[in-house]
Amino acid sequence: MFQLDRAETLRRIIRASLDVGPALSAENSRTVAALASQVRMVGRNLSQLLHAIHSGDAVPMETALPIWEALDERVKAVDAELTAMTIAHGLKLRKAAHLLDGENA
């Protein structure tokens, strides 16, 4: 993909990672902490739901559908946020390693 052999590509990425710094900025670290809190909240809600199902106290699926839809939207938002961070850092590393289009010199 980069028109370099695997070893040279890895060398460039490793060198670049030393210059670029940590994968998460302070702002990204705060965002990940907030996302982790939301994931824990979702986990507690799912645990309560499973407990209600096992005890026979669960509401019909039609009643719970808006909750499932909101949960699905939240999971997609968390995924999008983490994907954006990953892509941004990857681009930063490739740029520092001179591995972007036309920068293989």
C-alpha positions in Angstrom: 0.0 0.0 0.0 2.8 2.4 0.9 5.2 1.1 -1.8 7.7 0.2 1.0 8.6 -3.2 2.4 6.9 -4.2 5.6 10.0 -3.6 7.8 10.5 0.0 6.5 6.8 0.7 7.0 7.0 -0.5 10.6 10.3 1.4 11.3 8.6 4.6 10.1 5.5 4.1 12.2 7.5 3.3 15.3 9.8 6.3 14.8 6.7 8.5 14.2 5.0 7.2 17.3 7.9 8.5 19.4 7.6 11.9 17.9 3.8 12.1 17.8 3.3 11.2 21.4 0.5 9.3 23.2 -2.5 8.1 21.2 -4.9 9.9 23.5 -4.7 13.6 24.2 -5.9 14.9 27.6 -9.3 15.8 25.9 -9.5 12.3 24.4 -8.8 10.8 27.7 -11.6 12.7 29.3 -13.9 11.7 26.4 -13.0 8.0 26.9 -13.6 8.3 30.6 -17.1 9.7 29.9 -17.8 7.0 27.3 -16.7 4.3 29.8 -19.1 5.8 32.3 -21.9 5.6 29.8 -21.0 2.0 28.9 -21.1 1.0 32.6 -24.6 2.7 32.9 -25.8 0.7 29.9 -24.4 -2.5 31.4 -26.2 -1.9 34.7 -29.5 -1.3 32.8 -29.0 -4.5 30.8 -28.3 -6.4 34.0 -31.5 -5.0 35.6 -33.4 -6.0 32.4 -32.1 -9.6 32.5 -33.0 -9.8 36.2 -36.5 -8.7 35.4 -36.8 -11.2 32.6 -35.6 -14.0 34.8 -38.0 -13.1 37.5 -40.9 -12.7 35.1 -41.4 -9.0 35.7 -40.2 -7.8 32.3 -42.5 -5.5 30.2 -43.6 -6.6 26.7 -41.1 -5.9 23.9 -43.4 -3.3 22.4 -43.2 -1.3 25.6 -39.4 -1.6 25.8 -38.8 -0.9 22.2 -38.0 2.9 22.7 -35.5 2.0 25.3 -33.8 -0.5 23.0 -33.7 2.0 20.2 -32.1 4.6 22.5 -29.6 2.1 23.7 -28.7 1.2 20.1 -28.3 4.9 19.2 -26.0 5.4 22.3 -23.9 2.4 21.4 -23.5 3.7 17.8 -22.5 7.2 19.1 -19.8 5.6 21.4 -18.5 3.6 18.5 -18.4 6.6 16.2 -16.5 8.7 18.8 -13.9 5.9 19.4 -13.6 5.3 15.6 -12.9 9.0 15.0 -10.2 9.1 17.7 -8.6 6.0 16.2 -8.7 7.4 12.6 -7.3 10.7 13.7 -4.4 9.2 15.5 -3.7 6.8 12.6 -3.6 9.8 10.2 -1.3 11.6 12.6 1.1 8.6 12.8 1.1 8.1 9.0 1.8 11.8 8.4 4.7 11.8 10.9 6.1 8.6 9.3 5.7 10.1 5.8 3.3 7.3 4.7 0.6 9.4 3.2 -0.1 9.5 -0.5 2.9 10.6 -2.4 5.1 11.1 0.7 7.1 7.8 0.5 10.4 9.5 -0.2 
